[in-house]
Each structure stands twice: as C-alpha cells, then as structure tokens.
Amino acid sequence: MRGEPIEAIKVGLETLVASLRQDPFALESVYLSVITFDRSPKQIIPLTELENLQIPNIPEPQAGGVHLGEALSFVCKKVDSEVILSAPERKGDWMPLLFIMCDGRTADGLLFQQTIPIIKQKHFGSIVACLVGKPRTENVKQFTDNIINMDTADSSTIKQFFKWVSASVSVGNRSVGATDEIVLPPPPPEVHTII
C-alpha cells in the first residue's frame, strides 16, 4: 500500500483508538500493537496499553515481494513473548485478535506453509484478513475464514472498517487458553466480506 491507503489506515487507527478510549472496560484491558511488513516485518507500535498509545507515521513499503510467511512467523514470536497464557495459578490476558491487511500474495511460500499450523495454535480469538489491491484469497483462506475485501475501499469505508474493529475488540473478552473462537459482530455494509 502506498500514498492515500497508508494515510487512510493511519486515520483509521486514530479512529479506532479514539473510539476504544471512550469504553471504560477497553481502557483497562486493551493493548494494541501494529506490525508492518513487506520484505521483512517491523513492529512500529509495541504492545501498548490503550491509554498510552500514540500512532506514529506508518512508512510506505519498500519495493519487492511481500513476505507474508515471515510476517505471520514474526506475529507468532510476538504472541509468545508478549501474551500471558492462563494457568491454574494466574489469570492470563484476553485472547488476542489479529487483523492483517494485505493482498494475499506471498513471496516466501515455503515459510508461509510452515507457519500456517503455528498461527492456528496461537489462541487468537479471531483472525481477520483485510484484502487490498488485487487480492488473492487462496493463501489467507488457509489460516482464516474471516476475509474482508477492501479493494475498492475509500477513506470513509476504511473509517467504517476501523469502527467495526473497535466493536470487535470490545467483544474480545475471553482469556487466552479458552478453546472457543470469539464471534465478531457483523461488519458494516460498506465492508464486503468474502465467503
């Protein structure tokens, strides 16, 4: 993504944070992290409590292939190091929700295939793939059934999308280690789902 889509994402993230900050429960329980990726992943916002979150500049991706497998592997490592699992002696974190924006293509097919079973074991409450550009669904269908087509999204649609993300985060109140997937609210009519 380049230019206007990146700016729309930044506005959307600011909308998400502002909306969540109006929810007292979210202020006490929501932490957000933002990871960008192209040839390599980079955590531009480490897992940060909502109250202290500042949205930085989101850099445009470098030219070259997108390494979706490496990005998902990076997310798995961050979940392992940053999310606390429930145990008999302690209550863990809420189940994380993963929203990934990509075109569904990957230049690292072998690592991608190796990472799919790992990402499925990470106790995500839900994984939502938001496809942009000329999307290819066959890759993302391997790790989630929640696929949204943002190909023709304008700034208004992206803003509605992030309001939906905010509502989804508000329902994400199950501890890590629970086996049930979180049922997300339906997306707004401007956002088209892929079955």
Rosetta blueprint (number, residue, H / E / L):
1 M L
2 R L
3 G L
4 E H
5 P H
6 I H
7 E H
8 A H
9 I H
10 K H
11 V H
12 G H
13 L H
14 E H
15 T H
16 L H
17 V H
18 A H
19 S H
20 L H
21 R H
22 Q L
23 D L
24 P H
25 F H
26 A H
27 L H
28 E H
29 S H
30 V L
31 Y E
32 L E
33 S E
34 V E
35 I E
36 T E
37 F E
38 D L
39 R L
40 S L
41 P E
42 K E
43 Q E
44 I E
45 I E
46 P E
47 L E
48 T E
49 E E
50 L H
51 E H
52 N H
53 L L
54 Q L
55 I L
56 P L
57 N L
58 I L
59 P L
60 E L
61 P L
62 Q L
63 A L
64 G L
65 G L
66 V L
67 H L
68 L H
69 G H
70 E H
71 A H
72 L H
73 S H
74 F H
75 V H
76 C H
77 K H
78 K H
79 V H
80 D H
81 S H
82 E H
83 V L
84 I L
85 L L
86 S L
87 A E
88 P L
89 E L
90 R E
91 K L
92 G L
93 D L
94 W E
95 M L
96 P L
97 L E
98 L E
99 F E
100 I E
101 M E
102 C E
103 D L
104 G L
105 R L
106 T L
107 A L
108 D L
109 G H
110 L H
111 L H
112 F H
113 Q H
114 Q H
115 T H
116 I H
117 P H
118 I H
119 I H
120 K H
121 Q L
122 K L
123 H L
124 F L
125 G L
126 S E
127 I E
128 V E
129 A E
130 C E
131 L E
132 V L
133 G L
134 K L
135 P L
136 R L
137 T H
138 E H
139 N H
140 V H
141 K L
142 Q L
143 F L
144 T L
145 D L
146 N E
147 I E
148 I E
149 N E
150 M L
151 D L
152 T L
153 A L
154 D L
155 S H
156 S H
157 T H
158 I H
159 K H
160 Q H
161 F H
162 F H
163 K H
164 W H
165 V H
166 S H
167 A H
168 S H
169 V H
170 S H
171 V H
172 G L
173 N L
174 R L
175 S E
176 V L
177 G L
178 A L
179 T L
180 D L
181 E L
182 I L
183 V L
184 L L
185 P L
186 P L
187 P L
188 P L
189 P L
190 E L
191 V L
192 H E
193 T E
194 I E
195 I L
